[in-house]
């Protein structure tokens, strides 16, 4: 019905966008811009005799003609690509949910898959297997990782295992002690069973209270906060994880036509600020490549103009045909070993089909020549970029110049089509990563101090020094307030002066490990001295041998309050994670940080002074408050000492 309605569609207005796929019936000097379809910048002369096929979304730039409609909607070339991409994505989601795969209504044959993959020579040579190609694409795309999320989850799970191990150790040691002290030297009593149950409950209490419950929530809030800030810089992020991933990108592959260049009456001109963007990326330690469907002469010229290629550079410029010959074995299969010999020096890949772009991106991601592995971003705009956009760790498109298919396949959309915005996105991504590592350093210090005090302290004095509600207060309120304060720190100007991190690089750097260990040791020394000698120093009654359900005393209240003061002042230390000395730099300008820190301090005063029996606290004198605060403030000096110790290689 639709084909009959649009059987002959006149193309008589210059600049008309073709609404359907079709075959030319008549033409008069008809020229069509197919750059968004195949990446070739030159206009294509169309006639009945030469190149008679036209595609949806391409632009008429000269002449006129009439076409016979062959496909509309999802049956067009673009529609097939969209359907296949969505089918792959839906199947990946169903695999995660263990549901049955969705069968696309698009026939899985060479003719229908080539709009997605391109007309590749390997298909003609017999290497095209229509039964397995979509399965391979699904398998490859399923490997796309949320890099930050996986690292954070790994750290959190390690904390869980650590907490479980020490809680189990506490229960085992206490049971052994109980057996020898009670059962071996005396007959069994019912009260011993109560002690055993209390030991098990204390072990469970250790697990519940020492876990950094607020850490995942604090990380999420940090990323959300930074993402809101990024929104003001003209980005649309489909998944929050991609904002951080872009900050640690090690390789960026740019499409040329429509991405790096605009078409004009002088031929092709570079988009605004492209050379500056390329230069900033290179200074930030990011390898930049051009991957285009255009010819090698044009590609090399544009690469020289924008700074991807420089005179005297020992880099490769290849056509897709030679590229495929170099990266395949004698059976025509892709060889990662051969690809690893090519991609580090490859700066321009010309005459590339969609599957060539995909193979390059996949090959860089799968490469293991760098122990920390590579993080790859692809910046494109056309239908021929969809596969590469989908496979890259981060697919980036420009909102105004990109096709709807490219936007569908992308992860991040730059809404103002400005290359400066890409640099800002990388800048903010690195800031998010730094914020997460600051929060991690802060929360892990709290975690290790809690676990040692809870287990060792309980074994030594047979009582819990830090009570359940007090630890919940620290893990939820203090932790989240501190994390938000660290997330509120503005990005530093030198973020783009350091090299990016690979996706295998640890979230906890050697410097951060050193800071965590140093602060944990200092805090434990303070707390254990107060536990065993604090009552003597302050001249107060000891809580070391207090009876079960005894009212709270000043002794353990001082211990708890000192722990919180140490934690609060360590928030300031965690503002600097790269060995910087001045932790107060720009602090006065960060009103939100100061507000959150002071708010946490005020609420701690209220917790201590008015908590009473419910929160197991006893009001403290001014002198006791000053000493607690002094112990906390001394951690700032300890941080300076730690900074003088070089991290281990």
HELIX and SHEET records of a PDB file:
HELIX    1   1 UNK A    2  UNK A    5  1                                   4    
HELIX    2   2 UNK A   35  UNK A   38  1                                   4    
HELIX    3   3 UNK A   73  UNK A   75  5                                   3    
HELIX    4   4 UNK A   77  UNK A   96  1                                  20    
HELIX    5   5 UNK A  110  UNK A  117  1                                   8    
HELIX    6   6 UNK A  121  UNK A  122  1                                   2    
HELIX    7   7 UNK A  123  UNK A  127  3                                   5    
HELIX    8   8 UNK A  133  UNK A  141  1                                   9    
HELIX    9   9 UNK A  147  UNK A  178  1                                  32    
HELIX   10  10 UNK A  179  UNK A  183  3                                   5    
HELIX   11  11 UNK A  190  UNK A  210  1                                  21    
HELIX   12  12 UNK A  213  UNK A  231  1                                  19    
HELIX   13  13 UNK A  240  UNK A  247  1                                   8    
HELIX   14  14 UNK A  274  UNK A  283  1                                  10    
HELIX   15  15 UNK A  296  UNK A  306  1                                  11    
HELIX   16  16 UNK A  320  UNK A  327  1                                   8    
HELIX   17  17 UNK A  336  UNK A  342  1                                   7    
HELIX   18  18 UNK A  354  UNK A  366  1                                  13    
HELIX   19  19 UNK A  383  UNK A  385  5                                   3    
HELIX   20  20 UNK A  386  UNK A  391  1                                   6    
HELIX   21  21 UNK A  404  UNK A  409  1                                   6    
HELIX   22  22 UNK A  419  UNK A  452  1                                  34    
HELIX   23  23 UNK A  453  UNK A  457  3                                   5    
HELIX   24  24 UNK A  458  UNK A  461  1                                   4    
HELIX   25  25 UNK A  468  UNK A  472  1                                   5    
HELIX   26  26 UNK A  473  UNK A  478  3                                   6    
HELIX   27  27 UNK A  479  UNK A  487  1                                   9    
HELIX   28  28 UNK A  493  UNK A  497  5                                   5    
HELIX   29  29 UNK A  510  UNK A  538  1                                  29    
HELIX   30  30 UNK A  554  UNK A  573  1                                  20    
HELIX   31  31 UNK A  587  UNK A  589  5                                   3    
HELIX   32  32 UNK A  591  UNK A  610  1                                  20    
HELIX   33  33 UNK A  612  UNK A  615  1                                   4    
HELIX   34  34 UNK A  622  UNK A  643  1                                  22    
SHEET    1   A 4 UNK A   8  UNK A  11  0                                        
SHEET    2   A 4 UNK A  59  UNK A  71 -1                                        
SHEET    3   A 4 UNK A  21  UNK A  33 -1                                        
SHEET    4   A 4 UNK A  44  UNK A  46 -1                                        
SHEET    1   B 4 UNK A   8  UNK A  11  0                                        
SHEET    2   B 4 UNK A  59  UNK A  71 -1                                        
SHEET    3   B 4 UNK A  21  UNK A  33 -1                                        
SHEET    4   B 4 UNK A  53  UNK A  54 -1                                        
SHEET    1   C 8 UNK A 235  UNK A 237  0                                        
SHEET    2   C 8 UNK A 412  UNK A 414 -1                                        
SHEET    3   C 8 UNK A 394  UNK A 398  1                                        
SHEET    4   C 8 UNK A 376  UNK A 380  1                                        
SHEET    5   C 8 UNK A 251  UNK A 254  1                                        
SHEET    6   C 8 UNK A 287  UNK A 291  1                                        
SHEET    7   C 8 UNK A 346  UNK A 350  1                                        
SHEET    8   C 8 UNK A 316  UNK A 319  1                                        
SHEET    1   D 2 UNK A 261  UNK A 264  0                                        
SHEET    2   D 2 UNK A 267  UNK A 270 -1                                        
END                                                                             
